[in-house]
Amino acid sequence: MDNPWDTMRAALQQADATQRAVDDNARKMAQMLVGRLRKVDVYTLKALKHELQKFDAVTRRWKP
């Protein structure tokens, strides 16, 4: 029988690797969106605009 702590640690490592892959894919998809936003549906554009309001382009940081 496996140690439950080892199983939990392995699951957390797998979740961390998955999150890194998701972040990497988000960066790649965002680069592909530049110049193609007119093809995106209005509800997605509204959600993107709302999310981007939390970003300060001058300081290049996300607002808390």
VMD Tcl script that draws the C-alpha trace (Angstrom):
set ca {
  {0.00 0.00 0.00}
  {1.29 3.45 -0.93}
  {1.92 6.11 1.64}
  {-1.01 8.57 1.48}
  {1.38 11.52 1.78}
  {3.35 10.34 -1.24}
  {0.12 9.96 -3.21}
  {-0.98 13.47 -2.20}
  {2.44 14.92 -3.04}
  {2.37 13.27 -6.48}
  {-1.14 14.62 -7.12}
  {-0.03 18.14 -6.16}
  {3.01 17.90 -8.42}
  {0.79 16.78 -11.28}
  {-1.63 19.67 -10.62}
  {1.28 22.11 -10.57}
  {2.57 20.78 -13.90}
  {-0.93 21.06 -15.36}
  {-1.25 24.69 -14.22}
  {2.13 25.55 -15.76}
  {1.01 23.98 -19.05}
  {-2.27 25.93 -18.95}
  {-0.39 29.20 -18.30}
  {1.97 28.47 -21.19}
  {-0.95 27.73 -23.51}
  {-2.72 30.93 -22.40}
  {0.37 32.96 -23.37}
  {0.49 31.29 -26.78}
  {-3.25 31.76 -27.40}
  {-3.08 35.44 -26.37}
  {-0.33 36.01 -28.94}
  {-2.55 34.42 -31.59}
  {-5.48 36.70 -30.66}
  {-3.67 39.91 -31.54}
  {-5.25 41.19 -34.73}
  {-8.03 38.60 -34.68}
  {-10.34 39.91 -31.96}
  {-13.01 40.89 -34.49}
  {-13.67 37.17 -34.96}
  {-14.35 36.61 -31.22}
  {-17.94 36.58 -29.98}
  {-19.11 39.62 -28.00}
  {-19.59 37.75 -24.71}
  {-16.00 36.55 -24.74}
  {-14.79 40.04 -25.67}
  {-16.77 41.49 -22.77}
  {-15.17 38.99 -20.37}
  {-11.70 39.76 -21.75}
  {-12.27 43.50 -21.41}
  {-13.43 43.08 -17.81}
  {-10.34 41.01 -16.99}
  {-7.99 43.48 -18.70}
  {-9.36 46.36 -16.61}
  {-7.42 44.76 -13.74}
  {-4.15 45.30 -15.63}
  {-2.20 48.56 -15.39}
  {-0.39 49.01 -18.72}
  {1.82 51.82 -17.34}
  {3.29 49.77 -14.48}
  {2.83 46.49 -16.36}
  {1.35 44.90 -13.25}
  {-1.96 43.39 -12.29}
  {-4.00 45.39 -9.81}
  {-4.85 43.61 -6.55}
}
mol new
graphics top color blue
foreach p $ca { graphics top sphere $p radius 0.5 }
foreach p [lrange $ca 0 end-1] q [lrange $ca 1 end] { graphics top cylinder $p $q radius 0.2 }
display resetview
